[in-house]
Amino acid sequence: MNSTVYSGKQMWIWEVDQTFSGNIQTIISQGKQLGLDGFIVKAHDGSTVWSQFGQVIAPLKAAGFTVAAWGYVYANDVSGESAAAQTVIDLGADWYILDAEQSFDNQSTAATDLCTAIRSRNPKLIMGYAPFAFPNDHPNFPYAEFSRSCNVCLPQIYWSDFGITPSAAVSQSFTELHSFGLPLAPIGQTYGSVTGTEIHEFAQSVSSLGGVGISFWDFQSANSKQLQAIGQIQGFSSGNSSKSQVPAASKSGADATSTRAGGEYFVKGMPQDVQLNDWFYGAVSDLLTRGIVTAYQDGLFKPDEAITRAQAADWLNRLRIYLQQQGGKIG
């Protein structure tokens, strides 16, 4: 079993066109800067396949990420939902996740039939399910049935919604899910008002209790501070050395890879005055990565400042060199 597909640090994508305006190169760039090992992309809703999965799986995998397909399932059309799942699995998904929630209450037969239909056609497929975090609060949900067919459980631990601390939420979830016998790779909260400190507490709690992986819901909802906190998380490696890692600690100085201001660390390789929610972030990130534009010696980009003719000449010359190196092509 290739358990590395659910280990590491991953990000959920709900709507691709709402994630960095659907710019796949920006999604890839951000994923690498945050040290992600993979993406978990919505691929179907019930029996309806979403075309977005087929559009992003190849470029994401080519960039070195694992790609999971996830589908929201309703328990009302086992044949249609299993067919949709098979369609996206056949597109090359590294693994598959059932997002099964309240519609499966008192639907143990549907859970068994759906899992059996998928598993019978994909005996070696890594399959997970993403249930409510606390089984004791959902006694009618078929945790046992899903656990019998799946390889990993991804509980939705949204501590802020629960009104408790991240560590308390992780501890309660792990305790209540222990009896089902699956590895746990929980989903953390990166929407609303959760703080970077809370995200770090969540990750530390998962690590200390033996979680095999970690992921966050979701890319389109996370603000820049939440993404910065994700970038600092280490210790959930899938062994894929192609991902850039953001250090949990930072050195002082002008180097943009270690900039710190106001107690917050910033995404590796980016000046602290260019943040993920800035409209120009994608362009600046891409050009800095290619070495076409540069930051100032103090580590800032100063996006609102005018440039001199000398600076313009320098950047144009960098562009000329880059194009020569690429054989005249930008790619």
Buried (B, 14 or more C-beta within 10 A) or exposed (E): EEBBBBBBBBBBBBBBEEBBEBBBEBBBBBBBBBBBBBBBBBBBBBBEBBEBBBBBBEBBBEBBBBBBBBBBBBBEBBEBBBBBBBBBBEBEBBBBBBBBBEBBBEBBEBBBBBBBBBBEEBEEBBBBBBBBBBBEEBEEBBBBBBBBBBBBBBBBBBBBBBEEBBBEBBBBBBEBBEEBEBBBBBBBBBBEEBEBEBBBBBBBBBBEBEBBBBBBBBBBBBBBBBBBBBBBBBEBBBEBEEBBBBBEEBEEEEEBBBBBEEEBBBBBBBBBBBBBEBEEBBEBBBBBBBEBBBBBEEBBBEEEEEEEEEBEEBBEEBBEEBEEEEEEEEE
